Amino acid sequence: MSNLRVLIVGASIAGPTAAYWFAKTGAKVTVIERFSQMRKNGHNVDIRTAGVSVMRKMPGMEEAVRANLQQVDGISIMREDGRPYGTMTSTGNPDQQSLISEFEILRGDLSRILFDLTKNHESVNYIFGEQIASMQHHEKNDGHIQVKFLNGTPTSEYDLVVACDGATSRTRAIGLSCGVRDYIQTMNLWSAYFSIKKDLLNGSQICQAYSVVGGRAIFIGPDPTGGSRIGLMGIYPRTDPDAMKKFREANKLDTNALKNLVAEHFKGAGWKCDEVIRGMLETDDFYASEWAQVKAPTLYQGRFVMVGDAGYAPGPIGTGTSLAIAGAYMLAGEIGKHRGNLAAGLKGYEEQVRPLINDMQKIPPLVPGMFAPQTSWGIWVRNTIFAFICWSRLPSLLNKSFGSSSKHSGAYKVPEYEWAA
């Protein structure tokens, strides 16, 4: 096992987590990332369920996460005149998470924490600004994989290639000999994230959300620098097959094209939207992406395997981070468990992670439509229900329900493995 050579593609959450656990088995790990450095932008992510359980197995990680948490005390849905319909707060207990996560952190901060846990390990090597050009399995998939790179890294052979490069994974397309959008089920939904200098919450730690007809939603949260963190969401009817065409075309161009599309989409939305758009046009940490689910028929082929969004992106239901962390742990654990039998390890990984995927890819009724209803009537119904829930004792009952369930705490059971280099 100590001679296993592993190539991991992608240095966001799943990649460094997999590197951490593979290094504990004694494998030699190379991580490549197409960007020139660790990405600092991105939206808030939640660590829940199996993600919390795995995090607590990584010495120093929970402390580092706690030191970088987004200070969010709750969320209010707002009227256009600035009055809230109601406010839902967090439980204050990381082992009793409610709809508001107790482990909420910026994606960039979480990626950096995981990178810091692995960057100095003697068995882990990071290469930035690099991508795979081609992969070739030897001996009918029973031998090594020869990998050629795009940007100067010498051609090398690996025992295992792990795709951790997102829902639109190019590595998945190469490894499974399929199209980039094969196995992707669109949600007809995109979102954009960025920070602005102005504090639109006036010092409050309560996030604010506002919806406009046409499936448009604005989320404003506090930023540690004193400004505001912004999330914009555009949802289209699921029955429109061409709804995402303009977004995908802009995404192929550049950041300015995406900013212009978002600005046009939210033109005349009211509330604080004009201030948000002005800040967006000036910001340098803008990030936008399409939300989708990935449902590949298999998670591995030969010596190629997928972890996180590349293999099982869950869509806009807040479970992607936990799935990525848990999946990376299970992959390295199963490979280590079946020392010398890579095929058995990969089979064990799929068997262990599939039930978790099936559970965490379930989309609750009315999601994602409730985030941004299409009509005035839909917005009124959603806001009225939210106001009633906040007025009643339902939030505390929900919190108790979530807290007593192992699905929403660090008590979630993940397999135990013997880690030995």
C-alpha positions as CSV (number, residue, x, y, z in Angstrom):
1,M,0.0,0.0,0.0
2,S,2.9,2.4,0.7
3,N,3.8,2.3,-2.9
4,L,0.4,3.4,-4.2
5,R,0.6,6.4,-6.4
6,V,-2.5,8.5,-6.4
7,L,-3.4,11.5,-8.6
8,I,-6.1,13.7,-7.3
9,V,-7.7,16.3,-9.7
10,G,-9.1,19.3,-7.9
11,A,-7.8,21.2,-4.8
12,S,-11.2,22.3,-3.4
13,I,-12.8,20.5,-0.5
14,A,-12.9,16.9,-1.7
15,G,-9.3,16.9,-3.1
16,P,-7.4,18.0,0.0
17,T,-9.6,15.7,2.2
18,A,-8.8,12.7,0.0
19,A,-5.1,13.7,0.1
20,Y,-5.2,13.8,3.9
21,W,-6.6,10.3,4.3
22,F,-4.6,8.7,1.5
23,A,-1.4,10.1,3.0
24,K,-2.4,8.3,6.3
25,T,-2.3,5.0,4.4
26,G,1.2,5.7,3.1
27,A,0.2,6.4,-0.5
28,K,2.2,9.0,-2.5
29,V,-0.3,11.7,-3.5
30,T,-0.2,14.3,-6.2
31,V,-2.9,16.9,-6.3
32,I,-3.4,19.1,-9.4
33,E,-5.5,22.2,-9.6
34,R,-6.3,24.1,-12.8
35,F,-6.3,27.5,-11.1
36,S,-2.9,29.1,-10.3
37,Q,-3.6,29.1,-6.6
38,M,-6.2,28.1,-4.0
39,R,-9.4,29.8,-4.8
40,K,-10.6,32.2,-2.1
41,N,-14.0,33.0,-3.4
42,G,-17.3,31.1,-3.2
43,H,-20.3,30.9,-1.1
44,N,-21.1,29.8,2.4
45,V,-21.1,26.1,2.9
46,D,-22.5,24.0,5.8
47,I,-20.8,21.0,7.4
48,R,-23.3,18.6,8.7
49,T,-24.0,14.9,9.4
50,A,-21.3,12.6,8.1
51,G,-19.1,15.7,7.4
52,V,-19.0,16.6,11.0
53,S,-18.2,13.0,12.0
54,V,-15.2,13.0,9.6
55,M,-14.1,16.5,10.5
56,R,-13.8,15.4,14.1
57,K,-11.5,12.6,13.1
58,M,-9.0,15.1,11.6
59,P,-6.9,16.6,14.4
60,G,-7.0,20.4,14.4
61,M,-9.7,20.7,11.7
62,E,-12.7,21.5,13.9
63,E,-10.7,24.1,15.8
64,A,-9.7,25.7,12.5
65,V,-13.2,25.7,11.2
66,R,-14.6,27.2,14.4
67,A,-12.0,30.0,14.1
68,N,-13.3,30.8,10.6
69,L,-17.0,30.4,11.0
70,Q,-19.4,32.9,9.4
71,Q,-21.1,34.6,12.3
72,V,-24.7,34.0,11.3
73,D,-27.3,34.1,14.1
74,G,-30.3,33.5,11.9
75,I,-32.2,34.5,8.8
76,S,-35.1,36.9,8.1
77,I,-37.3,37.0,5.0
78,M,-37.9,40.7,4.2
79,R,-40.7,42.8,2.8
80,E,-39.7,45.4,0.2
81,D,-40.2,48.2,2.8
82,G,-37.5,46.6,5.0
83,R,-39.7,44.9,7.6
84,P,-39.2,41.2,8.2
85,Y,-41.9,38.6,7.9
86,G,-40.1,36.6,10.6
87,T,-36.7,35.4,11.8
88,M,-35.4,31.9,12.2
89,T,-32.4,31.5,14.5
90,S,-29.8,28.9,15.0
91,T,-29.7,26.5,18.0
92,G,-26.3,27.6,19.3
93,N,-25.4,23.9,19.6
94,P,-23.2,22.3,16.9
95,D,-24.6,18.9,17.8
96,Q,-28.2,20.1,17.4
97,Q,-28.2,21.8,14.1
98,S,-31.3,23.3,12.8
99,L,-32.1,24.7,9.3
100,I,-29.4,27.3,10.2
101,S,-26.1,25.4,10.4
102,E,-23.7,25.8,13.4
103,F,-20.8,25.0,11.1
104,E,-21.2,27.6,8.3
105,I,-18.0,28.7,6.6
106,L,-16.9,30.2,3.3
107,R,-16.0,27.6,0.8
108,G,-12.6,29.3,0.2
109,D,-11.8,29.3,3.9
110,L,-12.7,25.6,4.2
111,S,-10.6,24.7,1.2
112,R,-7.7,26.6,2.7
113,I,-8.0,24.8,6.0
114,L,-7.9,21.4,4.3
115,F,-5.0,22.6,2.2
116,D,-3.1,23.7,5.3
117,L,-3.6,20.3,6.9
118,T,-1.9,18.6,3.9
119,K,0.4,21.0,2.2
120,N,3.5,20.1,4.3
121,H,3.0,16.4,4.4
122,E,6.0,14.6,2.9
123,S,3.7,12.3,0.8
124,V,1.5,15.0,-0.7
125,N,2.6,17.3,-3.6
126,Y,0.4,20.1,-4.9
127,I,0.7,21.3,-8.5
128,F,-1.3,24.4,-9.4
129,G,-2.1,25.7,-12.9
130,E,-2.3,22.1,-14.3
131,Q,-4.9,19.9,-15.9
132,I,-5.1,16.4,-17.4
133,A,-4.8,16.2,-21.2
134,S,-5.4,12.5,-21.5
135,M,-5.4,9.2,-19.6
136,Q,-4.6,5.8,-20.8
137,H,-5.3,2.6,-18.9
138,H,-2.7,-0.2,-19.5
139,E,-3.4,-3.9,-19.6
140,K,-7.1,-3.6,-20.1
141,N,-7.7,-1.4,-17.0
142,D,-5.8,-3.9,-14.8
143,G,-2.5,-1.9,-14.9
144,H,-1.4,1.6,-14.2
145,I,-2.9,4.8,-15.7
146,Q,-0.6,6.9,-17.9
147,V,-1.5,10.6,-17.6
148,K,-0.5,13.3,-19.9
149,F,-0.8,16.9,-18.7
150,L,-1.6,20.2,-20.5
151,N,0.8,22.6,-18.9
152,G,4.2,21.1,-18.7
153,T,4.1,18.5,-15.9
154,P,5.9,15.4,-17.2
155,T,3.8,12.4,-18.3
156,S,3.5,10.0,-15.4
157,E,2.0,6.7,-14.3
158,Y,-0.4,6.4,-11.4
159,D,-2.2,3.5,-9.7
160,L,-5.3,5.5,-9.1
161,V,-6.8,8.8,-10.6
162,V,-9.4,10.5,-8.4
163,A,-11.7,13.2,-9.9
164,C,-12.6,15.9,-7.4
165,D,-13.1,18.7,-9.9
166,G,-16.8,19.6,-9.6
167,A,-20.1,18.8,-11.2
168,T,-19.0,19.6,-14.7
169,S,-15.8,17.5,-14.3
170,R,-13.6,17.3,-17.4
171,T,-11.8,14.4,-15.6
172,R,-15.1,12.5,-15.4
173,A,-15.6,12.9,-19.1
174,I,-12.1,11.5,-19.8
175,G,-12.3,8.7,-17.3
176,L,-15.7,7.5,-18.2
177,S,-15.4,8.3,-22.0
178,C,-18.5,10.4,-21.9
179,G,-19.6,14.0,-22.5
180,V,-19.0,16.7,-19.9
181,R,-22.7,17.1,-19.3
182,D,-23.5,13.4,-19.4
183,Y,-25.1,12.3,-16.1
184,I,-25.9,15.9,-15.1
185,Q,-29.5,16.6,-14.2
186,T,-30.1,20.3,-14.4
187,M,-32.1,22.2,-11.7
188,N,-32.7,25.2,-14.0
189,L,-31.0,27.2,-11.3
190,W,-27.9,29.4,-11.1
191,S,-26.4,31.4,-8.2
192,A,-23.8,34.1,-7.9
193,Y,-21.8,35.0,-4.8
194,F,-19.5,37.9,-3.9
195,S,-18.7,40.4,-1.2
196,I,-19.3,44.2,-1.2
197,K,-17.7,46.9,1.0
198,K,-20.9,48.4,2.3
199,D,-22.6,46.8,5.4
200,L,-26.2,46.5,4.3
201,L,-27.2,44.8,7.6
202,N,-26.0,47.7,9.8
203,G,-24.0,45.5,12.1
204,S,-26.6,42.7,12.4
205,Q,-25.6,39.1,12.3
206,I,-29.0,38.1,11.0
207,C,-29.0,37.3,7.3
208,Q,-31.7,38.9,5.2
209,A,-33.5,37.3,2.2
210,Y,-35.8,38.8,-0.4
211,S,-37.7,37.3,-3.3
212,V,-39.0,38.9,-6.5
213,V,-41.3,37.4,-9.2
214,G,-39.6,35.4,-11.9
215,G,-37.7,33.1,-9.6
216,R,-35.3,35.8,-8.3
217,A,-33.8,35.8,-4.7
218,I,-31.3,38.0,-2.9
219,F,-29.5,36.9,0.2
220,I,-27.4,39.3,2.3
221,G,-25.2,38.1,5.1
222,P,-22.5,39.7,7.4
223,D,-18.9,39.7,6.2
224,P,-16.0,39.5,8.7
225,T,-14.3,42.5,7.0
226,G,-17.3,44.7,7.9
227,G,-19.0,44.6,4.5
228,S,-21.7,42.2,3.3
229,R,-21.7,38.8,1.7
230,I,-24.2,38.5,-1.2
231,G,-25.9,35.6,-2.8
232,L,-28.1,36.0,-5.9
233,M,-30.2,33.1,-7.2
234,G,-32.0,32.7,-10.5
235,I,-34.6,29.9,-10.8
236,Y,-36.4,29.0,-13.9
237,P,-39.4,26.7,-14.4
238,R,-38.2,23.1,-14.6
239,T,-40.3,22.6,-17.8
240,D,-38.2,25.1,-19.8
241,P,-35.4,23.1,-21.5
242,D,-33.6,26.2,-22.8
243,A,-33.8,28.2,-19.6
244,M,-30.1,27.9,-18.8
245,K,-28.8,28.7,-22.3
246,K,-27.9,32.3,-21.7
247,F,-26.2,31.6,-18.4
248,R,-24.1,28.8,-19.9
249,E,-23.1,31.0,-22.9
250,A,-22.0,33.8,-20.5
251,N,-20.1,31.3,-18.4
252,K,-18.1,30.3,-21.4
253,L,-17.0,33.9,-22.0
254,D,-15.7,35.6,-18.8
255,T,-16.7,37.1,-15.4
256,N,-17.9,40.4,-17.0
257,A,-20.3,38.6,-19.2
258,L,-21.7,36.8,-16.1
259,K,-21.9,40.0,-14.1
260,N,-23.8,41.7,-16.9
261,L,-26.3,38.8,-17.2
262,V,-26.9,38.9,-13.4
263,A,-27.3,42.6,-13.4
264,E,-29.9,42.5,-16.2
265,H,-31.7,39.6,-14.5
266,F,-32.2,41.6,-11.3
267,K,-32.9,45.0,-13.0
268,G,-35.9,46.6,-11.2
269,A,-36.1,44.0,-8.5
270,G,-36.5,46.6,-5.7
271,W,-35.5,46.4,-2.0
272,K,-31.7,46.8,-1.7
273,C,-31.1,45.3,-5.2
274,D,-29.6,48.5,-6.8
275,E,-27.0,48.7,-4.1
276,V,-26.2,45.0,-4.4
277,I,-25.7,45.2,-8.2
278,R,-23.5,48.3,-7.9
279,G,-21.3,46.5,-5.5
280,M,-21.3,43.4,-7.7
281,L,-20.0,45.3,-10.7
282,E,-17.0,46.6,-8.6
283,T,-16.1,43.4,-6.7
284,D,-13.2,41.2,-7.5
285,D,-14.4,38.0,-5.8
286,F,-17.4,37.3,-8.0
287,Y,-18.2,33.6,-8.5
288,A,-21.2,32.1,-10.3
289,S,-22.2,28.6,-11.1
290,E,-25.1,26.4,-12.2
291,W,-26.7,24.1,-9.6
292,A,-27.2,20.5,-10.8
293,Q,-27.3,17.0,-9.6
294,V,-24.8,14.4,-10.9
295,K,-26.1,10.8,-11.1
296,A,-23.4,8.7,-12.7
297,P,-24.3,5.0,-13.0
298,T,-20.9,4.0,-11.5
299,L,-18.4,5.9,-9.4
300,Y,-15.3,4.1,-10.8
301,Q,-14.0,2.5,-13.9
302,G,-10.8,0.6,-13.9
303,R,-8.4,2.7,-11.8
304,F,-10.4,5.9,-12.2
305,V,-12.8,7.0,-9.4
306,M,-14.9,10.1,-8.5
307,V,-15.4,11.9,-5.2
308,G,-17.7,14.7,-4.3
309,D,-19.6,16.8,-6.9
310,A,-17.8,15.1,-9.8
311,G,-19.5,11.9,-8.9
312,Y,-22.6,12.9,-6.9
313,A,-23.3,16.6,-6.8
314,P,-26.6,16.8,-4.7
315,G,-27.9,20.2,-6.1
316,P,-29.2,23.1,-4.0
317,I,-29.9,21.2,-0.8
318,G,-26.9,22.0,1.3
319,T,-25.4,18.5,1.5
320,G,-22.6,18.7,-1.0
321,T,-19.8,19.7,1.4
322,S,-20.6,16.9,3.8
323,L,-20.9,14.3,1.0
324,A,-17.5,15.4,-0.4
325,I,-15.7,15.1,3.0
326,A,-17.3,11.8,3.9
327,G,-16.8,10.4,0.4
328,A,-13.1,11.2,0.4
329,Y,-12.7,9.6,3.8
330,M,-14.5,6.4,2.7
331,L,-12.6,6.1,-0.5
332,A,-9.2,6.2,1.1
333,G,-10.4,4.0,4.0
334,E,-11.7,1.3,1.7
335,I,-8.6,1.3,-0.4
336,G,-6.5,1.0,2.8
337,K,-8.8,-1.7,4.1
338,H,-8.3,-3.9,1.0
339,R,-4.6,-3.5,0.8
340,G,-3.2,-4.9,-2.4
341,N,-6.6,-5.3,-3.9
342,L,-7.5,-2.0,-5.5
343,A,-10.6,-3.4,-7.3
344,A,-12.0,-4.6,-4.0
345,G,-11.3,-1.3,-2.4
346,L,-13.1,0.6,-5.1
347,K,-16.1,-1.7,-4.9
348,G,-16.2,-1.3,-1.1
349,Y,-16.1,2.5,-1.6
350,E,-19.1,2.4,-3.9
351,E,-21.0,0.1,-1.5
352,Q,-20.3,2.3,1.5
353,V,-21.0,5.7,0.0
354,R,-24.1,4.9,-2.2
355,P,-26.6,4.8,0.7
356,L,-25.3,8.2,1.8
357,I,-25.6,9.6,-1.7
358,N,-29.1,8.3,-2.1
359,D,-30.1,9.9,1.2
360,M,-28.3,13.3,0.6
361,Q,-29.5,13.7,-3.0
362,K,-33.2,13.6,-2.0
363,I,-34.7,16.9,-2.8
364,P,-37.5,17.9,-0.3
365,P,-40.9,18.9,-1.7
366,L,-40.9,22.5,-3.1
367,V,-37.1,22.8,-3.1
368,P,-35.6,24.8,-4.7
369,G,-38.8,26.6,-5.7
370,M,-39.5,27.9,-2.2
371,F,-36.2,29.9,-2.3
372,A,-37.5,32.0,-5.1
373,P,-41.1,31.4,-6.2
374,Q,-42.0,32.4,-9.8
375,T,-45.2,34.4,-9.0
376,S,-46.5,37.0,-6.6
377,W,-48.9,34.4,-5.2
378,G,-46.2,31.9,-4.6
379,I,-44.0,34.5,-2.8
380,W,-47.0,35.5,-0.6
381,V,-47.7,31.9,0.3
382,R,-44.1,31.2,1.1
383,N,-43.7,34.3,3.2
384,T,-47.0,33.7,5.1
385,I,-46.0,30.2,6.0
386,F,-42.5,31.3,7.1
387,A,-44.1,34.1,9.2
388,F,-46.4,31.5,10.9
389,I,-43.5,29.1,11.6
390,C,-41.5,31.9,13.2
391,W,-44.5,33.2,15.2
392,S,-45.4,29.7,16.5
393,R,-43.2,27.3,18.5
394,L,-42.4,25.3,15.4
395,P,-38.8,26.4,15.1
396,S,-37.9,25.1,18.6
397,L,-39.7,21.8,17.8
398,L,-37.9,21.5,14.5
399,N,-34.6,22.2,16.2
400,K,-35.2,19.5,18.8
401,S,-36.2,17.1,16.1
402,F,-33.0,17.9,14.1
403,G,-30.9,17.7,17.2
404,S,-32.2,14.3,18.3
405,S,-31.4,12.8,14.9
406,S,-28.0,11.5,14.2
407,K,-28.4,12.8,10.6
408,H,-28.0,16.3,11.9
409,S,-25.1,15.9,14.4
410,G,-21.6,14.6,14.7
411,A,-23.0,11.4,16.0
412,Y,-23.6,10.3,12.4
413,K,-21.9,6.9,12.0
414,V,-19.2,6.6,9.4
415,P,-17.1,3.4,8.9
416,E,-14.1,3.0,11.2
417,Y,-10.8,2.2,9.5
418,E,-7.3,1.4,10.7
419,W,-5.0,4.1,9.4
420,A,-1.4,3.0,9.2
421,A,1.4,4.4,6.9
